[in-house]
Every structure is written in C-alpha cells, then in structure tokens.
C-alpha cells in the first residue's frame, strides 16, 4: 500500500475522538441495529497506529496532527463503534513489532494483506484495493515492457518493494533501491539518482500533484490483488468489531465518501 513524504523519525502523536451514542426510536429496530456499537467497544479507548508519512493515506501536518484517508477511516470506525479513538504515529519498520508488543490495538496505515504479514497478525476485511504504477521522468525513454540496466526505486517492506525484488533485482543489469519511505524514493527520482519508482497509484498521484513538471505515470497499472486492511494481533476479538463497523460505513456510503474526499475517486 498515502501516502510530501520526507524521512520521518519515530514519533508519537495522539488524537482523540469521543462520540456519544445516538438514541433511536424504540419501534425502529432495523435502524437501532445498524447504529449499535460493535460488541465490547462502546465507551472504550481503541489505540491505533499509523505511519504518518504516506500521503494521502496518512501524513503529518506542520502542527504535528495526523491526517489522511487512514485517519478518516479510523475516526469513522471509532464513531461507528462508539469508542474513543487514540491515533499514534509509528515508523513503518516498527509498526508490526509495536502491535505485537501491545503498544496499540490495531494498525490502520495503508497496510497490504500479504502472506508474510498473515503469519504474524490477523487482518480485517479490506477497506481499499490498490494498484501499482511506474513513475518516471517523462523526458526519458523508460519502457515498462523492456526494463534493463536501470535503477529502480521503491519503499522497503511494501508490496511494490517486494515486487521489484522478486522480478528485477540482479536481473538484466537492473539495480533495486528500497527506501524507508516513498518521499526518499521520489527525492532520488527527482534528483536523477534512480530511473523509475514503482509505487501504489494513490501515492504516485499524490506526489505528482505537487511535482507536475517533467514526471508522470508510464505504462499500464499493475493489479496484483493488493488489498489494504486493518492489522490486529492474532486471535484478538477486536477484528470482528472492526469488520462489523467496516460493513456499516461501507453500506451507509461513508467509506465511499472518504475515498472521494481523499483520492478524488
């Protein structure tokens, strides 16, 4: 899987959102069920980690506050569950270890479901589907059908990063360079230290919005069944609470509204 991104040190930023229960008419059973909080979450604090360096999925404002699609989704889910939502920033490489160490209850950070991650954590139902794109200098001669003798950039511990390593590392004269975050990958692309970056489409489009001159997406989107979901500790019942809340914000149109608000899609 935001989601512009300069190297961020590990940081902790909290944002709380408390929402009260909405009363419903006693004779409106269907609406009452739809607005009921997930079991065991009403009035409780759910601590959620995000990266804070992956726009437009999640990023950190100049004042230190967190924003982006993941933040909006987290707040919408907490509202649906009638829980207090505490969101903290955590560097990407430490985000799953922090979850396993019980520093927080869940990760909402543009995280893709992968077999490797599923060995360590459980995932909710997906809340977004990603595709990957090639981002390069449009004045160059990059051809995604003939990738030879190039320096290919991406982010470490991501689906595009793994794709680059599996398909291009040490092959046909190519070199793969993986970075702590996409901002550094884009910085090297802009400075000419790499030829192309493979990134999630949403991240690439976000960067292009701020860097429209001379760079663009080349070739077709790569659809490799990249689904983004909420990570929780294995066996944690909160997964089903998130799934119920996700179902509600999907059916009532809130999730689609947040996608449009953050991605324009």
C-alpha positions as CSV (number, residue, x, y, z in Angstrom):
1,X,0.0,0.0,0.0
2,X,-1.0,8.0,1.3
3,X,0.7,8.0,1.3
4,X,5.2,15.1,0.6
5,X,7.0,12.0,2.4
6,X,10.4,13.1,3.8
7,X,12.2,10.8,6.2
8,X,10.3,10.8,9.5
9,X,11.8,9.7,12.8
10,X,9.7,7.5,15.0
11,X,7.2,9.7,16.7
12,X,4.1,9.5,18.8
13,X,1.2,11.8,18.1
14,X,-2.2,11.3,19.7
15,X,-5.5,12.5,18.5
16,X,-8.7,11.6,20.4
17,X,-12.2,11.4,19.2
18,X,-15.1,10.8,21.6
19,X,-18.5,10.2,20.3
20,X,-21.7,9.5,22.2
21,X,-24.4,7.0,21.4
22,X,-27.3,8.1,19.2
23,X,-30.8,7.4,20.5
24,X,-33.2,5.7,18.1
25,X,-37.0,5.2,18.3
26,X,-37.9,2.0,20.0
27,X,-40.1,0.9,17.1
28,X,-37.3,1.3,14.6
29,X,-35.5,-2.0,15.2
30,X,-33.6,-2.1,11.9
31,X,-32.1,1.4,12.4
32,X,-31.2,0.6,16.0
33,X,-29.3,-2.5,15.0
34,X,-27.5,-0.5,12.3
35,X,-26.3,2.2,14.7
36,X,-25.5,-0.2,17.5
37,X,-21.8,-0.2,18.5
38,X,-19.7,-3.4,18.0
39,X,-19.8,-5.6,21.0
40,X,-17.4,-4.6,23.7
41,X,-16.2,-1.4,22.2
42,X,-18.7,1.3,23.3
43,X,-17.1,3.8,25.7
44,X,-13.6,2.1,25.4
45,X,-10.4,3.6,24.1
46,X,-9.0,1.9,20.9
47,X,-5.4,2.8,20.3
48,X,-4.5,2.8,16.6
49,X,-1.1,3.2,14.9
50,X,-0.4,4.7,11.6
51,X,2.8,5.8,9.8
52,X,2.1,9.5,9.4
53,X,4.4,9.6,6.3
54,X,2.4,8.0,3.4
55,X,0.1,10.7,1.8
56,X,-2.7,10.7,1.0
57,X,-3.3,7.6,3.2
58,X,-1.7,9.1,6.2
59,X,0.6,12.1,6.8
60,X,1.7,14.6,9.5
61,X,0.7,18.2,9.3
62,X,3.1,21.0,10.2
63,X,1.4,21.3,13.6
64,X,2.1,17.6,14.3
65,X,-1.5,16.5,13.8
66,X,-2.2,13.4,11.7
67,X,-4.4,13.5,8.6
68,X,-5.3,11.4,5.5
69,X,-7.6,8.6,4.4
70,X,-6.4,6.2,7.1
71,X,-7.1,8.8,9.8
72,X,-10.5,9.5,8.4
73,X,-11.3,5.8,8.3
74,X,-10.1,5.2,11.8
75,X,-12.2,8.0,13.1
76,X,-15.3,6.8,11.2
77,X,-14.8,3.3,12.6
78,X,-14.5,4.6,16.1
79,X,-17.6,6.7,15.7
80,X,-19.5,3.6,14.5
81,X,-18.2,1.6,17.4
82,X,-18.9,4.5,19.8
83,X,-15.4,4.2,21.1
84,X,-12.7,6.7,21.9
85,X,-10.1,6.7,19.1
86,X,-6.5,7.4,20.0
87,X,-4.2,7.5,16.9
88,X,-0.4,7.4,17.2
89,X,2.4,7.7,14.6
90,X,4.9,4.9,14.4
91,X,7.7,4.4,11.8
92,X,6.9,1.8,9.2
93,X,9.6,-0.8,10.1
94,X,8.5,-0.8,13.7
95,X,4.7,-0.8,13.1
96,X,4.1,-4.5,13.3
97,X,6.6,-5.1,16.2
98,X,4.8,-2.4,18.1
99,X,1.5,-4.1,17.6
100,X,2.9,-7.4,18.8
101,X,4.4,-5.6,21.8
102,X,0.9,-4.3,22.6
103,X,1.8,-0.7,22.3
104,X,-1.5,-0.2,20.4
105,X,-4.6,-2.3,19.5
106,X,-4.6,-2.0,15.7
107,X,-2.7,-0.7,12.6
108,X,-4.5,1.4,10.1
109,X,-1.7,2.5,7.8
110,X,-2.3,1.6,4.2
111,X,-1.1,-1.9,5.0
112,X,-1.5,-4.5,2.4
113,X,-2.5,-8.1,3.2
114,X,0.4,-10.4,2.5
115,X,1.2,-14.0,3.3
116,X,4.2,-12.9,5.3
117,X,2.3,-10.5,7.4
118,X,-0.5,-13.0,8.0
119,X,2.0,-15.2,9.7
120,X,2.3,-12.5,12.4
121,X,-1.0,-10.7,12.5
122,X,-4.7,-11.0,11.6
123,X,-6.4,-8.7,9.1
124,X,-9.8,-7.3,8.9
125,X,-11.8,-7.3,5.7
126,X,-10.2,-4.9,3.2
127,X,-11.2,-1.3,3.2
128,X,-9.3,-0.3,0.0
129,X,-7.8,-2.0,-3.1
130,X,-4.6,-0.7,-4.6
131,X,-2.8,-0.9,-7.9
132,X,0.9,-0.2,-8.7
133,X,2.3,2.2,-11.3
134,X,5.6,3.2,-12.7
135,X,6.6,6.8,-12.0
136,X,9.4,8.3,-14.1
137,X,10.9,11.3,-15.9
138,X,8.6,11.8,-18.9
139,X,11.5,13.1,-20.9
140,X,13.3,9.8,-20.6
141,X,12.9,6.6,-22.6
142,X,11.6,4.3,-19.9
143,X,9.6,1.4,-21.4
144,X,7.9,-0.9,-18.8
145,X,8.0,-3.7,-21.3
146,X,11.8,-3.6,-21.6
147,X,13.4,-3.0,-18.2
148,X,17.1,-3.3,-18.5
149,X,20.2,-1.6,-16.9
150,X,18.0,0.6,-14.7
151,X,18.0,1.8,-11.1
152,X,14.5,1.0,-9.8
153,X,13.3,2.7,-6.6
154,X,10.6,1.7,-4.1
155,X,9.8,1.6,-0.4
156,X,11.1,-1.2,1.8
157,X,8.6,-3.7,3.3
158,X,5.8,-2.8,0.9
159,X,4.1,-4.7,-1.9
160,X,5.8,-2.7,-4.7
161,X,9.1,-3.2,-3.0
162,X,8.7,-6.9,-2.9
163,X,7.6,-6.9,-6.5
164,X,10.7,-5.1,-7.5
165,X,13.0,-7.5,-5.6
166,X,11.2,-10.6,-6.9
167,X,11.1,-9.5,-10.6
168,X,14.1,-7.2,-11.2
169,X,16.8,-7.4,-8.5
170,X,20.0,-8.6,-10.2
171,X,18.3,-9.4,-13.5
172,X,19.1,-7.8,-16.9
173,X,21.5,-5.4,-15.3
174,X,18.9,-3.8,-13.0
175,X,19.5,-2.5,-9.5
176,X,16.7,-2.2,-6.9
177,X,17.0,0.6,-4.3
178,X,14.5,0.4,-1.4
179,X,14.0,3.3,0.9
180,X,12.5,3.9,4.4
181,X,9.6,5.8,2.8
182,X,8.4,7.0,-0.6
183,X,9.4,10.6,-0.1
184,X,13.1,9.5,-0.2
185,X,12.4,7.3,-3.2
186,X,10.7,10.2,-5.0
187,X,13.6,12.5,-4.0
188,X,16.2,10.2,-5.6
189,X,14.0,10.0,-8.7
190,X,13.7,13.8,-8.9
191,X,17.5,14.2,-8.5
192,X,18.3,11.6,-11.1
193,X,19.7,9.0,-8.7
194,X,17.2,6.5,-9.9
195,X,15.4,6.0,-13.2
196,X,12.0,5.0,-12.1
197,X,9.9,4.4,-8.9
198,X,7.3,1.6,-8.5
199,X,4.6,2.8,-6.1
200,X,1.0,2.5,-5.3
201,X,-1.1,4.5,-7.7
202,X,-2.6,6.7,-5.0
203,X,0.8,7.6,-3.6
204,X,2.2,8.3,-7.0
205,X,-0.7,10.6,-7.9
206,X,-0.4,12.5,-4.7
207,X,3.3,13.2,-5.3
208,X,2.6,14.2,-8.9
209,X,0.1,16.7,-7.7
210,X,3.0,18.6,-6.1
211,X,5.5,17.8,-8.8
212,X,3.6,18.1,-12.1
213,X,6.5,19.2,-14.3
214,X,8.6,16.6,-16.0
215,X,7.3,13.4,-14.2
216,X,4.4,11.1,-14.9
217,X,3.0,7.6,-14.8
218,X,4.1,5.5,-17.6
219,X,2.5,2.2,-18.8
220,X,-0.4,0.3,-17.5
221,X,-1.4,-0.1,-13.9
222,X,-0.2,-3.3,-12.3
223,X,-3.1,-5.1,-10.5
224,X,-1.6,-7.8,-8.2
225,X,-4.6,-8.2,-5.9
226,X,-3.3,-5.7,-3.4
227,X,-5.9,-5.2,-0.6
228,X,-5.5,-2.9,2.3
229,X,-6.8,-3.8,5.7
230,X,-6.6,-3.3,9.4
231,X,-3.9,-5.3,11.2
232,X,-4.6,-6.7,14.8
233,X,-2.9,-9.2,17.0
234,X,-3.7,-12.8,16.2
235,X,-6.9,-14.1,17.8
236,X,-8.0,-10.6,19.0
237,X,-11.8,-10.3,19.0
238,X,-11.5,-6.7,18.0
239,X,-11.1,-7.9,14.4
240,X,-14.7,-8.8,14.3
241,X,-15.7,-5.4,15.8
242,X,-13.7,-3.7,13.1
243,X,-15.4,-5.9,10.4
244,X,-18.8,-5.0,11.7
245,X,-18.0,-1.3,11.7
246,X,-16.5,-1.5,8.2
247,X,-19.6,-3.2,6.9
248,X,-21.7,-0.4,8.3
249,X,-19.6,2.5,6.9
250,X,-19.4,0.7,3.5
251,X,-23.2,0.2,3.4
252,X,-24.1,3.7,4.5
253,X,-21.8,5.3,1.9
254,X,-19.3,6.9,4.4
255,X,-16.4,4.8,3.1
256,X,-17.0,5.9,-0.5
257,X,-17.3,9.5,0.7
258,X,-14.0,9.3,2.4
259,X,-12.4,7.8,-0.7
260,X,-13.8,10.7,-2.8
261,X,-12.6,13.2,-0.3
262,X,-9.0,11.9,-0.1
263,X,-8.4,10.4,-3.6
264,X,-11.0,12.1,-5.8
265,X,-12.3,8.7,-6.8
